[in-house]
């Protein structure tokens, strides 16, 4: 989920914690649990600092180790120790438990979007991405804002947010069922498919889709139950082309390939040498594929510069390419 949603979830959990008598009967505990819930709801995403290094490191590691099973316990322990040293009269066990719930809730809801997380790491080093909820879901966010407003005007925070979370459980179940219906529809249309990649969008009834068979990849959209096909590409492994092979030594392109399971590539001859471009087919938007990797090489196939990340329009892409040539 996005940062804003994780923040309001932290507030909600702090509100639910008031149902715990150990918390509600101690003003210091009430304050400490709210602080710890907010910190715990953000802690797994502290790896965002990796963006300061470069996108390749961030893409390879975001939602990795900081979301892993050991960190379910490391984050609440660190936060509890910090608050225990700075705030008096705290029940550290209850504080730790509520912080743990905040951390676990963050990691758990992250598996429902298309990016996913290494939920079972290090037991199972595999990305879990259910592709059910968009990275920002207005219904989830607005329901939390409604709960905060009700709390502000006198509603009991514990029962208010508990009721909202019961509603959200039903919402998640509905979204799981909706995605399953899209999958079954595509499987009937493509019984020979080996992979079906489904990504939710801001619109409840529109899904980005890539269907992969042994021979082809279909880029499509399912909207209001209707499948709209955009492009069809042959499915083939990355060729052992010397230019692409040289480009694959680049960290940005390696990060892209570690993240994307459905992509196309292009090699172009330019004044500086060669440009190798990969695009992720799962996020087609308005005829454009915004998640890309670009590697520029000289005539001797030495890497000059590279980029991986999100480019949402052709003008931005052109500026990025010009910048890469200059650097």
N, C-alpha and C positions, 0 to 999 in steps of 0.2 A: 504494500500500500504506500501511498505518498506520505510525506512527513506530516502534513496537516491532519490527516486521518489518524495517524499514530498518536499525535498530541491529544486529540479529543478522546481517543480510546483510553489514554492514560488518565485523563480527567474523569472519564466514566468509571474506570476501575477504582479510582480514589473515592468516588461517590458510593459505589457498591460496598467498599470497605467499611463504610459507616454502619453496615449491618452487623459488623463484628463488634461485640461489646467492649473488647479490649481496646479497640480503636476509638469507638464513639464516646467512651467514658473517660478518655484521657486526651485533652486538647493538644498536648505535645505529640501524641501518637497520631491524631487526626491530621495534623500538619505534616508530620514526618512521612506518613503513608502517602499523602497526596504528592509530596516532593519525590518520594521513591517511585511511585507509580509513573510519574511523568518522566523521570530519568530512565526507568526500566523500559518504558514504551519507546524510547529513542535509542537506548544503548546498542542494540544489535546493528544499527545503521551508523555507528561511529566510524565504521570503515569507509564512509564517504570521504574521509580525509585523504584517501588514496587518490582522489581526483587531482589533488595538488601535485602529485607526481606525474601521472599521465593517464589517459583513458585506457590504455592497454592493461595496466596494473589494476585499475578500478574494475574493468569489465571481468577480468579473470578472477578477482577475489571478492567482489561485492556479493553479499548474502552467502558467503562461504563460511569461513571459520567462525566469524562473529555470530553466526546463526546456528552453529553446530551444538550438539548435545552438551559438551563440556561447558560452553558459554551460557547455556541455560542456567547453570549454577554459579559460574564465575561472575557474571554481571550482578545478580542479586547479592552475592556475598560481598563484592567490592562496594556496592552502593550502601548496603547495610552497615558495613564497617565505617564508611565515610560519615554517614548520618549518626551512627552511634558515638563517634568521636566528637561530633559537633553539636549534638542536641541531647539534653538530659532526659531522664525519666522515660525511656523507651523500652518496650517489650521487643527485644531483638528478634525473637522467633517469629512473632506475628508480623513484624516489619519485613523480615526476610521472605515470609510466605507471600505477602501481597506484592512484593517486588518481583518475586519469581513468577507470579501470575502475569504481571505486566510484561515481563520479558518473553514468557512463553506465548502469550496472546499475540505479541508482535510477530514472532517467528511463525506461529500457526497460520495467521491470516495471510502471510506472505506466500504461502504455498498455493493460494487460490488464484493468483494472477498468472499471466503467461510467462513472466520472468522466472518465478519460483525461487527456491532456495534449497540448500543442502540440509534438509530437515533432519536426516538421520546420520549425518556425518559425526564422527569418523566410522561408525558401524557400517554404514553404506554410503559410499562417496558418489552419490547420484543426485542430480538436480530433480526436485519434485516440483512440477509446475502443472497445476490442474487446469489453468486457462478458463476459469469460471467468472472471476471478478476483474473488471478493469483496474488499472493501477490507481485511478481515482474514480470512486463510485459516488455519485451525488446522493443517492439514497442513504448510503451508510453514513456519509459525512453529515448530511442535513438532519438525520435522525439523532445523531449525537448533539448537534447544535440545539435541536429542540429540547433535548433532555437538560442541557446546560441552562437554557432559558427558563424551563420549568423549575429547576433548582433555584435559580435566582429569584423567582417569585414565590418561593415557599414550599414547593413540592419536596417530598422526602427523596433525597438523592439515591439512597440505596434501592428502594422499590421502583423508583422511576427508571433508573438505568438497568435494573434487572429485567423490568418489563420490556424495555427497548431491546435488550439482548435476546430475549425469547422471540421477539418479532424478527430480529436479524437472523436467528437460527432458521426460522421459516423461510426468510429471504434467500439465504445461502442454499437451502435445499431446493428452492424453486429454480435458482440459477444452475445448480448442478443438473437438475432435470432438463432444463432448457438446452444446456450444452450437450447432454446425452442425446437429446432429440436431433440436434444438428449432426452429431457424429453418426447416428444411425441412418439419417437421411443420406449423408455422403457415402456411407458404406454400401448402401443399396445401389447408389449410382455408380460406384467404383468398387465392385466386389474384389477386384484384383489389387486394391491399394495395399501398400506395405506400411505407410505412415499417413496419418491425417493430423495436420497441425491446425488447431483452432485457437484463435485469439479473440477475446472479448473486446468490445469497443465502448465508447461513451454511451452509445445507443443500446438499450437492452436487446433490441431485436435485430441487430446487425453484428455479424461476426466476420473477421478476416480468416481466410481458409487457404491452406496449401495442401493438396492431395498428391501424394507421391506413390507411383507404381514402379515396377521394375524398369520401365522404359520412359515414363513421362512424369512431369510435374505440372499440376494444374493450379493456377493462382485464381482464386475466386472469392466471392462474397456471398454470404447467406443473409438475406434481409427479408424479414417478415415471412420466413419459411420458403423463400424462393432463392435458388442458387443462380448467381450471375457469374459467368466465367469471363475472365479478363485476358489472361495469357496462358499459353501452353508451351512448355519447354521440354526438350529431351532431358531425361535424367541420366547423367553420366558422371563418373568420378573425375576429380580434378586431374587434368592431363599432366603427363611428365614433360611438360614444355619447359625448356631451360629458363625462359623469362619468368614464368610463374614459379618455378622451383626456386629461383633466386629471390623472388618477392616473398616466398613463404618463410624466409629466414627472418623476416621483420616481426617484431614483437606485436605491433598493432594488428597486423593481419592474423597472426596466431591467436590473439585474443578474440578477434571476430570469429574465427573458425571454431574456437572452443565454445562459443556461445550460440552460433547459428547452425541449425540442422538443415535448413532449406535455403539455398543461395544459388546465384548465377555469377559468372565472372566474365570479364572483358579485358583484352589486352590491346592497347592502342600505341601506335608509333607516333612520337612527337619530337619536337626540336631538341629536347634535352635527352632523349633516349626512348624510354618506354613508360607507360602508365598501366598499372594493373588495378582493376577495380572489381570489388565483390559487393553484391547487394543482397540483403536478407529479404526473401520473398514474403515473409509472414506479415509484414506491416505495410502493405500497399495502401497508399492514401492519395486520392485525387490523381491517379495515374503515375504516382511517384513512389519510389522505394527509399524511405528516409534513413534507414540504418545501413551504413556502408563502411567499407574499408578501402583505402586508396594507398597504393605504394608507387612512388616514382623512382625510376632507376635510370642510370646513365647508359651510354651505348655499350659499356662493358659489363652491364648488369649489376653494377654497384648501387646499393640503395642510397638515394639522395634524401628522401623524406617520406613521411607516411602519416596517415590519420585514420582513426576509426571512431565512429560516433554517429550522431543523428544530424542529418542535413535535410531540412524540410522544404526547400525550394531550390530551383536551378540557379537563382542569383547567388544564394548563399554558397552553393556548391562551387560556382565559378570563383567566388572570392576565396574560398578555401583552397582551391587548386592554384590560384595565383599566389597565394601565400606560401604554399608548399614549394612552388618553383623558386620563389625569392629566398626561402630558407634552405 
